[in-house]
Structures are given as structure tokens and as C-alpha cells.
Amino acid sequence: MVKETRTKILLSLLLFSNNFFSPVKIDERLQKIFDFSLNQKTKGIISGLIKENLIIKNQESQEENNYSLTENGFYQLCLEFPFFRFEKDRWDGYWRIISYEIPEKKREIRDRLRRQMQGWGLGPWHRSFWLTPHPIINNLRQLIEGKEEEKYFQAFESHHSFGNKEVLIEKVWQKSVLDKKYREMFKKWHSILSQEGEKIEKLKKVINEYINLLQEDPGLPTDLLGERWIGKEAFSIFKEIRQILF
């Protein structure tokens, strides 16, 4: 489960909106599901998110604590949960190729960068070469520009000329393994839903399982995975479960 309250707020607004940007009320149920409370610290975090233009407060609603993601907030969240980007956008057809080889004596820098780039949908192509369809070159530039680690990086954008894309996707992202994990999650969801208990507690367990898998999903576009990709099915099923339990 996500630890940072900031990310919990953004994710709750995304998962409980009808179209990514529709308003969501941060009520007691939502707070219980995502394990945070509207104390002074959390209200300060919300104020900060508004100032950064990551969320907006819904002024038209008569109810308090109604917020929506902005486009900035959506794309910020996509850097941690890349699955959602191509649920909204069409892929531009470009691959981003990143090469970096940081010496062992700079291991601390290497490990920190890997953590920061963890949600960018990067997959290991060859030694020191990483591949992603996500438009993250500007994010990379902002991350390393003017810093010591900049000298270790090369970045490219390219179309795919020829070769079997299915073989590439399996090699780089292990699509079959991810498919299996989704099927295992469906079994866990079924088990959770068949148990006795409060609806909110069930939904919390369903979401915890879903978030854990979303953190692993590289968010490849439909152009590469097809309309019948199990990740798309999981998102549809999740929304149905949310509708029933919430």
C-alpha cells in the first residue's frame, strides 16, 4: 500500500472519479480505505497540492471536501502508476530508450535514481539499456540536469522499424508473468468479496491488492497489448466493484 499521504490523496481522487477529473468527496469512508484522516497535517498537504495545481477544490458543490485531479495531478500520478496514462491518451508511437552505466562506487546515486524512475514503465532491454513507451524524457532531464549523474546518461526517442513486438514485450516486461499476477489477483478479489464483513473493509482489501499490482504494471499502450489485455479488464472490474461496495 502507498505510504505517502500526498500520493494517497491523488490516488483516491483518481480511483474514485468517473472520468479521472470528476469531483470526489474525501469523506470518512475514503479516508478509512486509504488510511489517512483530515487532520491539520493532511489539510496542509491538500493546500500544498492545490498550490501546485495538482488538485482543485470544487467550488460549485454545496458539500465540503470535494476535490478533483487536474491534468498536472493526473500526469504526476502517472509517473508512479503508469498504467493510467494510456487509459486517457493515445500513444504517440515513440519508444524512449535510456542508457546509463553508473560506477559501483556511485552506487548510492544509482539506487536513488532507480527509485525515482521506478514508475516510468521502464523495462530492461539490454545491459544498461532501458525501454519505455511513456513520454518521460523531460522528466528525466529535470531529474538529472546540472547534477553529477547527468554525465552517465544518454536518452533517445525512436520509432520501431521492424522486429516482432510481442517477443520484445515479453523479453522486456514479461507480459505473461504480469498476466498471471492479474489472474491471481482476480482470485483474491473473489475470495474477499465472498467473505462476510463491511463493504468498506472489503473495498479496502480489494484496493490494496489492486494498488500492489498497479505498482508493477508498466502501463503499456493498447497499440502494443490489444483491447483484450487483462489489465484493461481489471480496471473495468474494479470500477464495477467500487460501484457495488461504495
C-alpha beads as a LAMMPS data file, in Angstrom:
LAMMPS data file: protein, C-alpha beads

246 atoms
245 bonds

1 atom types
1 bond types

-500.0 500.0 xlo xhi
-500.0 500.0 ylo yhi
-500.0 500.0 zlo zhi

Masses

1 110.0

Atoms # bond

1 1 1 0.000 0.000 0.000
2 1 1 1.084 3.577 -0.606
3 1 1 2.752 5.263 2.382
4 1 1 2.803 8.974 1.497
5 1 1 -0.411 10.847 2.321
6 1 1 0.190 13.080 -0.690
7 1 1 0.089 10.101 -3.061
8 1 1 -2.873 8.554 -1.229
9 1 1 -4.913 11.707 -1.827
10 1 1 -4.052 11.865 -5.539
11 1 1 -4.712 8.151 -5.998
12 1 1 -8.023 8.271 -4.141
13 1 1 -9.224 11.088 -6.409
14 1 1 -8.203 9.110 -9.493
15 1 1 -9.639 5.736 -8.472
16 1 1 -12.954 7.167 -7.292
17 1 1 -13.594 9.673 -10.079
18 1 1 -15.810 8.777 -13.014
19 1 1 -13.544 10.191 -15.711
20 1 1 -10.208 10.912 -13.921
21 1 1 -11.176 14.563 -13.352
22 1 1 -14.693 14.481 -11.903
23 1 1 -15.014 15.668 -8.263
24 1 1 -14.647 13.231 -5.385
25 1 1 -15.669 13.842 -1.799
26 1 1 -12.932 12.964 0.684
27 1 1 -15.324 11.633 3.304
28 1 1 -14.777 9.262 6.231
29 1 1 -15.209 6.200 4.015
30 1 1 -12.492 7.302 1.603
31 1 1 -10.186 8.193 4.490
32 1 1 -10.731 4.746 6.001
33 1 1 -9.985 2.985 2.720
34 1 1 -6.723 4.882 2.163
35 1 1 -5.652 5.143 5.827
36 1 1 -5.473 8.876 6.384
37 1 1 -7.505 11.429 8.312
38 1 1 -8.327 15.079 7.641
39 1 1 -6.156 16.415 10.454
40 1 1 -4.189 19.655 10.255
41 1 1 -1.211 17.946 8.637
42 1 1 -3.381 16.408 5.905
43 1 1 -5.195 19.715 5.320
44 1 1 -1.774 21.311 4.872
45 1 1 -0.872 18.661 2.293
46 1 1 -4.139 19.327 0.443
47 1 1 -3.415 23.073 0.442
48 1 1 0.024 22.327 -0.994
49 1 1 -1.475 20.143 -3.745
50 1 1 -3.850 22.978 -4.661
51 1 1 -0.981 25.487 -4.798
52 1 1 0.970 23.131 -7.056
53 1 1 -2.120 22.878 -9.305
54 1 1 -2.285 19.115 -8.826
55 1 1 -5.831 19.197 -7.451
56 1 1 -8.621 21.769 -7.329
57 1 1 -11.415 22.290 -4.821
58 1 1 -14.889 22.031 -6.287
59 1 1 -16.430 25.437 -5.593
60 1 1 -19.804 24.588 -7.150
61 1 1 -20.681 21.773 -4.753
62 1 1 -22.540 22.516 -1.537
63 1 1 -20.609 19.734 0.176
64 1 1 -17.224 20.278 1.782
65 1 1 -14.039 18.415 0.912
66 1 1 -14.911 17.893 -2.755
67 1 1 -11.785 17.832 -4.900
68 1 1 -10.741 16.909 -8.431
69 1 1 -7.454 15.976 -10.037
70 1 1 -6.061 18.480 -12.520
71 1 1 -4.248 17.332 -15.659
72 1 1 -0.986 18.183 -13.867
73 1 1 -2.049 15.981 -10.967
74 1 1 -3.020 13.160 -13.295
75 1 1 0.331 13.143 -15.098
76 1 1 2.215 13.485 -11.824
77 1 1 0.466 10.345 -10.605
78 1 1 1.230 8.572 -13.889
79 1 1 4.938 8.809 -13.000
80 1 1 4.187 6.442 -10.104
81 1 1 1.321 4.489 -11.680
82 1 1 1.996 4.480 -15.442
83 1 1 -0.980 2.199 -16.150
84 1 1 -3.379 5.149 -16.239
85 1 1 -1.604 7.290 -18.855
86 1 1 -2.765 5.306 -21.870
87 1 1 -6.241 4.868 -20.423
88 1 1 -6.534 8.581 -21.209
89 1 1 -4.019 9.320 -24.003
90 1 1 -3.126 7.744 -27.312
91 1 1 0.439 6.528 -27.615
92 1 1 2.496 8.695 -29.987
93 1 1 4.316 5.642 -31.334
94 1 1 7.716 6.666 -29.977
95 1 1 9.940 4.480 -27.832
96 1 1 12.135 6.164 -25.233
97 1 1 15.488 4.478 -24.801
98 1 1 17.600 5.377 -21.801
99 1 1 21.163 4.258 -21.269
100 1 1 23.073 4.759 -18.066
101 1 1 26.011 2.993 -16.506
102 1 1 26.819 4.389 -13.093
103 1 1 30.011 3.054 -11.457
104 1 1 29.745 0.800 -8.420
105 1 1 31.449 3.449 -6.283
106 1 1 28.461 5.708 -7.103
107 1 1 26.014 3.025 -6.040
108 1 1 24.039 5.406 -3.815
109 1 1 23.287 7.657 -6.809
110 1 1 22.319 4.661 -8.955
111 1 1 19.939 3.230 -6.344
112 1 1 18.317 6.612 -5.722
113 1 1 17.738 7.179 -9.442
114 1 1 16.222 3.731 -9.849
115 1 1 13.759 4.508 -7.064
116 1 1 12.867 7.852 -8.631
117 1 1 12.334 6.293 -12.066
118 1 1 10.549 3.210 -10.752
119 1 1 7.105 4.146 -12.079
120 1 1 8.158 5.260 -15.556
121 1 1 7.285 1.977 -17.242
122 1 1 10.958 1.269 -17.923
123 1 1 11.914 -2.268 -18.844
124 1 1 15.445 -3.742 -19.103
125 1 1 16.207 -4.242 -22.802
126 1 1 19.922 -4.999 -22.688
127 1 1 22.638 -4.325 -20.153
128 1 1 22.432 -0.622 -19.218
129 1 1 19.643 -0.019 -21.761
130 1 1 16.054 0.644 -20.671
131 1 1 12.966 0.963 -22.824
132 1 1 9.576 2.646 -22.296
133 1 1 6.728 3.961 -24.463
134 1 1 5.994 6.708 -21.920
135 1 1 6.989 10.329 -22.732
136 1 1 9.412 10.719 -19.831
137 1 1 12.418 12.413 -21.474
138 1 1 11.565 15.827 -19.992
139 1 1 11.071 14.224 -16.583
140 1 1 14.491 12.613 -16.881
141 1 1 16.030 15.914 -17.905
142 1 1 14.516 17.660 -14.872
143 1 1 15.751 14.853 -12.629
144 1 1 19.409 14.871 -13.653
145 1 1 20.126 18.185 -15.389
146 1 1 23.013 20.046 -13.773
147 1 1 23.760 17.156 -11.419
148 1 1 26.694 14.779 -11.236
149 1 1 24.669 11.862 -12.605
150 1 1 23.914 13.707 -15.873
151 1 1 27.246 12.596 -17.365
152 1 1 26.248 8.927 -17.059
153 1 1 23.055 9.202 -19.149
154 1 1 22.130 9.030 -22.814
155 1 1 18.494 9.233 -23.960
156 1 1 16.865 8.598 -27.338
157 1 1 13.432 8.633 -28.963
158 1 1 12.723 6.328 -31.885
159 1 1 10.040 4.533 -33.890
160 1 1 10.108 0.734 -34.125
161 1 1 11.336 -0.156 -37.638
162 1 1 10.939 -3.940 -37.712
163 1 1 11.009 -6.983 -35.482
164 1 1 8.459 -8.983 -33.532
165 1 1 6.927 -6.632 -30.973
166 1 1 5.354 -9.476 -28.982
167 1 1 8.780 -11.040 -28.485
168 1 1 10.141 -7.648 -27.437
169 1 1 7.346 -7.024 -24.923
170 1 1 7.760 -10.458 -23.363
171 1 1 11.543 -10.069 -23.124
172 1 1 11.491 -6.559 -21.654
173 1 1 8.353 -6.555 -19.472
174 1 1 7.483 -10.255 -19.060
175 1 1 3.898 -9.799 -20.160
176 1 1 2.991 -13.431 -19.420
177 1 1 4.131 -13.075 -15.790
178 1 1 2.068 -9.909 -15.365
179 1 1 -0.948 -11.650 -16.916
180 1 1 -0.594 -14.435 -14.343
181 1 1 -0.419 -11.913 -11.497
182 1 1 -3.646 -10.288 -12.662
183 1 1 -5.374 -13.676 -12.727
184 1 1 -4.133 -14.386 -9.211
185 1 1 -5.478 -11.000 -8.103
186 1 1 -8.897 -11.853 -9.553
187 1 1 -8.958 -14.965 -7.348
188 1 1 -8.073 -12.856 -4.306
189 1 1 -10.798 -10.362 -5.183
190 1 1 -13.307 -13.216 -5.466
191 1 1 -12.243 -14.533 -2.064
192 1 1 -12.544 -11.074 -0.474
193 1 1 -15.998 -10.454 -1.949
194 1 1 -17.316 -13.858 -0.880
195 1 1 -16.418 -13.260 2.775
196 1 1 -18.649 -11.718 5.425
197 1 1 -17.839 -8.187 6.507
198 1 1 -18.440 -4.482 5.995
199 1 1 -18.469 -3.216 2.424
200 1 1 -15.814 -0.586 3.131
201 1 1 -13.444 -3.151 4.634
202 1 1 -13.902 -5.379 1.599
203 1 1 -13.270 -2.471 -0.752
204 1 1 -10.155 -1.515 1.183
205 1 1 -8.763 -5.041 0.737
206 1 1 -9.664 -5.045 -2.978
207 1 1 -7.910 -1.704 -3.478
208 1 1 -4.816 -2.791 -1.553
209 1 1 -4.436 -5.800 -3.848
210 1 1 -5.015 -3.619 -6.897
211 1 1 -2.525 -0.925 -5.904
212 1 1 0.168 -3.524 -5.224
213 1 1 -0.203 -4.804 -8.781
214 1 1 -0.545 -1.357 -10.350
215 1 1 2.872 -0.528 -8.904
216 1 1 4.289 -3.345 -11.055
217 1 1 2.304 -2.690 -14.245
218 1 1 4.424 -0.708 -16.772
219 1 1 1.289 0.720 -18.385
220 1 1 1.955 -0.316 -21.964
221 1 1 -0.453 1.173 -24.546
222 1 1 -3.331 -0.680 -26.186
223 1 1 -1.438 -0.484 -29.512
224 1 1 1.048 -2.972 -28.054
225 1 1 -1.187 -5.091 -25.809
226 1 1 -4.527 -5.104 -27.641
227 1 1 -8.002 -4.183 -26.430
228 1 1 -8.405 -7.510 -24.637
229 1 1 -5.381 -7.059 -22.370
230 1 1 -6.225 -8.302 -18.888
231 1 1 -5.088 -5.048 -17.255
232 1 1 -7.913 -3.179 -19.011
233 1 1 -10.338 -5.860 -17.879
234 1 1 -9.106 -5.465 -14.294
235 1 1 -9.739 -1.715 -14.363
236 1 1 -13.304 -2.279 -15.607
237 1 1 -13.966 -4.921 -12.963
238 1 1 -12.530 -2.679 -10.262
239 1 1 -14.933 0.129 -11.223
240 1 1 -17.852 -2.330 -11.023
241 1 1 -16.729 -3.478 -7.562
242 1 1 -16.334 0.138 -6.455
243 1 1 -19.863 0.888 -7.660
244 1 1 -21.299 -2.035 -5.673
245 1 1 -19.359 -1.533 -2.430
246 1 1 -19.173 2.260 -2.327

Bonds

1 1 1 2
2 1 2 3
3 1 3 4
4 1 4 5
5 1 5 6
6 1 6 7
7 1 7 8
8 1 8 9
9 1 9 10
10 1 10 11
11 1 11 12
12 1 12 13
13 1 13 14
14 1 14 15
15 1 15 16
16 1 16 17
17 1 17 18
18 1 18 19
19 1 19 20
20 1 20 21
21 1 21 22
22 1 22 23
23 1 23 24
24 1 24 25
25 1 25 26
26 1 26 27
27 1 27 28
28 1 28 29
29 1 29 30
30 1 30 31
31 1 31 32
32 1 32 33
33 1 33 34
34 1 34 35
35 1 35 36
36 1 36 37
37 1 37 38
38 1 38 39
39 1 39 40
40 1 40 41
41 1 41 42
42 1 42 43
43 1 43 44
44 1 44 45
45 1 45 46
46 1 46 47
47 1 47 48
48 1 48 49
49 1 49 50
50 1 50 51
51 1 51 52
52 1 52 53
53 1 53 54
54 1 54 55
55 1 55 56
56 1 56 57
57 1 57 58
58 1 58 59
59 1 59 60
60 1 60 61
61 1 61 62
62 1 62 63
63 1 63 64
64 1 64 65
65 1 65 66
66 1 66 67
67 1 67 68
68 1 68 69
69 1 69 70
70 1 70 71
71 1 71 72
72 1 72 73
73 1 73 74
74 1 74 75
75 1 75 76
76 1 76 77
77 1 77 78
78 1 78 79
79 1 79 80
80 1 80 81
81 1 81 82
82 1 82 83
83 1 83 84
84 1 84 85
85 1 85 86
86 1 86 87
87 1 87 88
88 1 88 89
89 1 89 90
90 1 90 91
91 1 91 92
92 1 92 93
93 1 93 94
94 1 94 95
95 1 95 96
96 1 96 97
97 1 97 98
98 1 98 99
99 1 99 100
100 1 100 101
101 1 101 102
102 1 102 103
103 1 103 104
104 1 104 105
105 1 105 106
106 1 106 107
107 1 107 108
108 1 108 109
109 1 109 110
110 1 110 111
111 1 111 112
112 1 112 113
113 1 113 114
114 1 114 115
115 1 115 116
116 1 116 117
117 1 117 118
118 1 118 119
119 1 119 120
120 1 120 121
121 1 121 122
122 1 122 123
123 1 123 124
124 1 124 125
125 1 125 126
126 1 126 127
127 1 127 128
128 1 128 129
129 1 129 130
130 1 130 131
131 1 131 132
132 1 132 133
133 1 133 134
134 1 134 135
135 1 135 136
136 1 136 137
137 1 137 138
138 1 138 139
139 1 139 140
140 1 140 141
141 1 141 142
142 1 142 143
143 1 143 144
144 1 144 145
145 1 145 146
146 1 146 147
147 1 147 148
148 1 148 149
149 1 149 150
150 1 150 151
151 1 151 152
152 1 152 153
153 1 153 154
154 1 154 155
155 1 155 156
156 1 156 157
157 1 157 158
158 1 158 159
159 1 159 160
160 1 160 161
161 1 161 162
162 1 162 163
163 1 163 164
164 1 164 165
165 1 165 166
166 1 166 167
167 1 167 168
168 1 168 169
169 1 169 170
170 1 170 171
171 1 171 172
172 1 172 173
173 1 173 174
174 1 174 175
175 1 175 176
176 1 176 177
177 1 177 178
178 1 178 179
179 1 179 180
180 1 180 181
181 1 181 182
182 1 182 183
183 1 183 184
184 1 184 185
185 1 185 186
186 1 186 187
187 1 187 188
188 1 188 189
189 1 189 190
190 1 190 191
191 1 191 192
192 1 192 193
193 1 193 194
194 1 194 195
195 1 195 196
196 1 196 197
197 1 197 198
198 1 198 199
199 1 199 200
200 1 200 201
201 1 201 202
202 1 202 203
203 1 203 204
204 1 204 205
205 1 205 206
206 1 206 207
207 1 207 208
208 1 208 209
209 1 209 210
210 1 210 211
211 1 211 212
212 1 212 213
213 1 213 214
214 1 214 215
215 1 215 216
216 1 216 217
217 1 217 218
218 1 218 219
219 1 219 220
220 1 220 221
221 1 221 222
222 1 222 223
223 1 223 224
224 1 224 225
225 1 225 226
226 1 226 227
227 1 227 228
228 1 228 229
229 1 229 230
230 1 230 231
231 1 231 232
232 1 232 233
233 1 233 234
234 1 234 235
235 1 235 236
236 1 236 237
237 1 237 238
238 1 238 239
239 1 239 240
240 1 240 241
241 1 241 242
242 1 242 243
243 1 243 244
244 1 244 245
245 1 245 246
